[in-house]
Amino acid sequence: HTAAWVLCAQEIGVRPDAIGQFQHWCLIRGWLAAVEPSIPGKKGNSSGVAVLVRSPLGIRQCQSYLASPGKFSLDSRGRFFRAVVDVPQWGAPVAVTSVYLKVGEGMGQSNSLVVSDISAVCTDPDVPAQIIAGNFNNSVLRS
């Protein structure tokens, strides 16, 4: 249980054909979910992210995210999802991005491409507030 109103989830394990089932599972627990599905692989599903909000709030995909299908690098598949969350008390929507970078790569080429793709969709002029949260799988400490 959590008192949070918004959650960013990573490594969700939801296949593309199971998004509706996952959203239904969330809904009966009081959450609305927007999902970027996991990528099926030889060892099971990998990555996959979601933004979940309590059902009294509204959630929708960002227009810049919707306008970008096919424009993202292959490295970004299953690695981030951007949604607009409507919080009536705030008077303006907030963009929420859930991100899951690749483990053990640091800011190598793949993770840099994901971050670049995220920055390309952080352009909605009518969404003044931005929240980016997730598992960046990197340490700020150097050995």
VOBA-1610 file (N, C-alpha, C; in pm, whole numbers, padded with zeros to 5 digits, always signed):
BEGIN
His+00085-00119+00000His+00000+00000+00000His+00088+00124+00000Thr+00038+00228-00063Thr+00112+00354-00067Thr+00013+00471-00061Ala+00061+00581-00008Ala-00020+00702-00005Ala+00005+00788-00129Ala+00091+00742-00219Ala+00125+00818-00340Ala+00004+00832-00431Trp+00002+00941-00507Trp-00102+00964-00607Trp-00052+00931-00747Val+00079+00933-00766Val+00141+00903-00895Val+00257+00808-00871Leu+00266+00702-00955Leu+00377+00607-00947Leu+00443+00595-01084Cys+00574+00584-01084Cys+00649+00550-01204Cys+00703+00410-01181Ala+00665+00316-01267Ala+00705+00176-01250Ala+00798+00134-01363Gln+00896+00052-01329Gln+00991+00001-01426Gln+00998-00151-01416Glu+01046-00212-01527Glu+01064-00358-01534Glu+00931-00427-01501Ile+00824-00379-01568Ile+00689-00425-01534Ile+00654-00562-01591Gly+00726-00608-01691Gly+00702-00741-01745Gly+00570-00758-01818Val+00514-00652-01872Val+00385-00659-01942Val+00410-00665-02092Arg+00371-00777-02153Arg+00384-00794-02298Arg+00285-00701-02370Pro+00313-00670-02496Pro+00219-00584-02571Pro+00077-00638-02574Asp+00060-00769-02580Asp-00074-00826-02587Asp-00143-00834-02451Ala-00076-00793-02345Ala-00133-00800-02210Ala-00156-00662-02147Ile-00141-00556-02226Ile-00158-00421-02170Ile-00298-00402-02114Gly-00401-00441-02188Gly-00539-00425-02141Gly-00563-00499-02011Gln-00510-00619-01999Gln-00525-00697-01876Gln-00454-00628-01759Phe-00334-00575-01785Phe-00261-00502-01681Phe-00337-00377-01638Gln-00391-00302-01734Gln-00467-00181-01701Gln-00592-00216-01621His-00657-00326-01654His-00774-00370-01577His-00733-00407-01435Trp-00623-00480-01420Trp-00572-00517-01288Trp-00547-00392-01204Cys-00487-00289-01265Cys-00461-00163-01194Cys-00592-00093-01158Leu-00687-00089-01251Leu-00812-00018-01230Leu-00891-00074-01111Ile-00897-00205-01098Ile-00973-00261-00985Ile-00903-00236-00852Arg-00780-00187-00856Arg-00706-00149-00736Arg-00699+00002-00718Gly-00775+00076-00803Gly-00785+00220-00786Gly-00684+00302-00865Trp-00619+00241-00965Trp-00517+00310-01043Trp-00553+00312-01191Leu-00518+00421-01259Leu-00519+00427-01405Leu-00374+00409-01449Ala-00352+00335-01557Ala-00215+00306-01600Ala-00196+00337-01747Ala-00084+00403-01778Ala-00039+00424-01915Ala+00093+00347-01928Val+00105+00266-02034Val+00210+00164-02039Val+00292+00169-02167Glu+00422+00150-02152Glu+00512+00114-02263Glu+00551-00030-02233Pro+00508-00125-02317Pro+00525-00266-02282Pro+00669-00313-02278Ser+00688-00426-02213Ser+00817-00492-02208Ser+00851-00550-02345Ile+00975-00583-02363Ile+01022-00640-02488Ile+01042-00790-02467Pro+00967-00873-02540Pro+00986-01017-02526Pro+01125-01058-02573Gly+01187-01148-02497Gly+01320-01195-02532Gly+01336-01342-02500Lys+01455-01395-02525Lys+01484-01536-02501Lys+01471-01575-02355Lys+01502-01483-02266Lys+01496-01511-02122Lys+01371-01453-02056Gly+01269-01424-02133Gly+01147-01365-02079Gly+01135-01220-02120Asn+01048-01148-02053Asn+01025-01008-02085Asn+01131-00921-02021Ser+01171-00816-02093Ser+01271-00724-02043Ser+01217-00582-02048Ser+01255-00504-01952Ser+01218-00363-01941Ser+01066-00346-01931Gly+01013-00243-01992Gly+00871-00209-01978Gly+00853-00111-01865Val+00781-00003-01892Val+00760+00102-01792Val+00615+00147-01793Ala+00573+00211-01685Ala+00436+00260-01677Ala+00431+00382-01586Val+00331+00465-01611Val+00294+00573-01520Val+00156+00538-01470Leu+00140+00533-01338Leu+00012+00502-01276Leu-00033+00621-01193Val-00163+00649-01196Val-00219+00757-01114Val-00344+00705-01045Arg-00372+00761-00929Arg-00498+00727-00861Arg-00614+00764-00952Ser-00717+00681-00951Ser-00826+00699-01048Ser-00899+00833-01041Pro-00898+00908-00930Pro-00962+01041-00939Pro-00888+01139-01030Leu-00760+01113-01057Leu-00682+01200-01145Leu-00703+01154-01289Gly-00663+01239-01381Gly-00669+01201-01522Gly-00530+01172-01575Ile-00521+01085-01676Ile-00392+01054-01738Ile-00412+01034-01887Arg-00316+01085-01965Arg-00320+01066-02110Arg-00177+01075-02162Gln-00156+01026-02283Gln-00024+01037-02342Gln+00003+01181-02382Cys+00129+01223-02371Cys+00168+01356-02418Cys+00155+01362-02568Gln+00111+01475-02621Gln+00098+01491-02765Gln+00233+01474-02835Ser+00342+01524-02774Ser+00473+01509-02838Ser+00515+01363-02844Tyr+00473+01283-02745Tyr+00503+01139-02745Tyr+00421+01070-02853Leu+00293+01105-02864Leu+00207+01046-02966Leu+00251+01082-03107Ala+00307+01201-03123Ala+00349+01247-03256Ala+00482+01187-03298Ser+00543+01105-03214Ser+00678+01056-03240Ser+00691+00907-03268Pro+00584+00834-03303Pro+00604+00691-03325Pro+00702+00668-03440Gly+00792+00574-03420Gly+00891+00543-03521Gly+01009+00638-03523Lys+01002+00745-03446Lys+01112+00842-03443Lys+01214+00810-03334Phe+01177+00726-03240Phe+01268+00693-03131Phe+01367+00587-03175Ser+01484+00586-03112Ser+01583+00483-03142Ser+01532+00347-03094Leu+01582+00241-03153Leu+01544+00106-03108Leu+01585+00084-02963Asp+01688+00156-02917Asp+01731+00143-02778Asp+01626+00192-02680Ser+01533+00274-02726Ser+01431+00331-02637Ser+01309+00241-02620Arg+01295+00136-02702Arg+01178+00049-02689Arg+01171-00010-02549Gly+01058+00010-02483Gly+01038-00042-02348Gly+01112+00033-02240Arg+01179+00141-02274Arg+01266+00211-02179Arg+01207+00338-02120Phe+01108+00399-02184Phe+01045+00517-02122Phe+00904+00535-02172Phe+00824+00599-02089Phe+00688+00636-02126Phe+00659+00773-02067Arg+00596+00858-02144Arg+00565+00994-02101Arg+00414+01014-02104Ala+00361+01062-01995Ala+00216+01084-01983Ala+00191+01223-01925Val+00070+01271-01948Val+00025+01396-01886Val-00073+01357-01776Val-00048+01410-01657Val-00134+01383-01543Val-00209+01511-01509Asp-00341+01499-01501Asp-00425+01613-01466Asp-00454+01610-01317Val-00406+01713-01247Val-00429+01727-01103Val-00514+01852-01085Pro-00646+01836-01063Pro-00735+01952-01059Pro-00690+02063-00964Gln-00636+02028-00850Gln-00597+02129-00751Gln-00477+02212-00798Trp-00401+02162-00894Trp-00281+02233-00939Trp-00312+02337-01046Gly-00425+02324-01114Gly-00462+02421-01215Gly-00392+02403-01349Ala-00296+02314-01357Ala-00226+02287-01483Ala-00179+02142-01480Pro-00171+02078-01596Pro-00124+01940-01599Pro+00027+01932-01575Val+00073+01813-01542Val+00216+01789-01524Val+00254+01668-01610Ala+00367+01679-01678Ala+00417+01568-01758Ala+00500+01477-01668Val+00472+01348-01673Val+00544+01250-01591Val+00605+01147-01685Thr+00736+01128-01673Thr+00808+01031-01754Thr+00867+00925-01664Ser+00835+00799-01694Ser+00894+00685-01624Ser+01003+00629-01714Val+01123+00610-01659Val+01238+00566-01740Val+01309+00449-01673Tyr+01361+00361-01756Tyr+01438+00245-01710Tyr+01558+00230-01803Leu+01676+00275-01757Leu+01795+00264-01841Leu+01857+00125-01829Lys+01942+00093-01925Lys+02007-00039-01928Lys+02110-00053-01817Val+02109-00168-01754Val+02198-00198-01643Val+02342-00213-01692Gly+02435-00158-01614Gly+02577-00181-01637Gly+02637-00108-01755Glu+02561-00022-01818Glu+02614+00047-01935Glu+02660+00189-01904Gly+02621+00243-01790Gly+02652+00382-01763Gly+02585+00469-01868Met+02648+00580-01901Met+02591+00666-02006Met+02657+00633-02139Gly+02655+00504-02172Gly+02705+00458-02301Gly+02607+00496-02411Gln+02631+00441-02530Gln+02554+00480-02647Gln+02404+00453-02631Ser+02365+00333-02585Ser+02222+00301-02575Ser+02150+00393-02477Asn+02205+00408-02356Asn+02139+00493-02256Asn+02139+00640-02299Ser+02244+00683-02367Ser+02247+00821-02418Ser+02136+00844-02520Leu+02111+00743-02605Leu+02003+00755-02703Leu+01866+00763-02635Val+01847+00686-02527Val+01720+00691-02453Val+01700+00831-02395Val+01804+00885-02331Val+01795+01019-02271Val+01769+01123-02380Ser+01832+01108-02495Ser+01809+01200-02606Ser+01664+01193-02654Asp+01610+01071-02665Asp+01470+01057-02707Asp+01375+01119-02605Ile+01406+01104-02476Ile+01323+01166-02373Ile+01325+01318-02388Ser+01443+01374-02407Ser+01452+01520-02418Ser+01378+01571-02542Ala+01370+01488-02646Ala+01301+01529-02769Ala+01150+01543-02748Val+01094+01474-02649Val+00949+01483-02626Val+00914+01573-02508Cys+01012+01634-02446Cys+00985+01726-02334Cys+00961+01867-02389Thr+00869+01877-02483Thr+00849+02004-02553Thr+00706+02053-02553Asp+00619+01992-02474Asp+00479+02033-02475Asp+00464+02171-02412Pro+00429+02273-02491Pro+00421+02409-02437Pro+00310+02428-02335Asp+00204+02346-02342Asp+00093+02363-02248Asp+00107+02272-02126Val+00225+02213-02107Val+00253+02130-01988Val+00377+02189-01921Pro+00359+02286-01831Pro+00473+02358-01776Pro+00558+02280-01677Ala+00501+02179-01611Ala+00577+02106-01508Ala+00620+01970-01562Gln+00741+01931-01529Gln+00799+01805-01576Gln+00851+01724-01458Ile+00817+01597-01456Ile+00874+01505-01358Ile+00930+01386-01435Ile+01055+01353-01412Ile+01117+01234-01471Ile+01168+01149-01357Ala+01121+01025-01351Ala+01160+00937-01242Ala+01181+00797-01295Gly+01266+00723-01228Gly+01285+00586-01270Gly+01408+00523-01212Asn+01445+00411-01273Asn+01564+00338-01234Asn+01670+00367-01339Phe+01767+00449-01302Phe+01867+00489-01397Phe+01983+00389-01403Asn+01985+00290-01311Asn+02082+00181-01312Asn+02226+00228-01322Asn+02254+00342-01265Asn+02388+00397-01267Asn+02418+00459-01132Ser+02543+00453-01094Ser+02586+00513-00968Ser+02654+00644-00995Val+02635+00737-00904Val+02707+00863-00917Val+02847+00851-00856Leu+02871+00742-00784Leu+03001+00717-00725Leu+03094+00652-00826Arg+03219+00691-00822Arg+03318+00630-00911Arg+03413+00546-00827Ser+03451+00431-00880Ser+03544+00347-00804Ser+03686+00373-00844
//
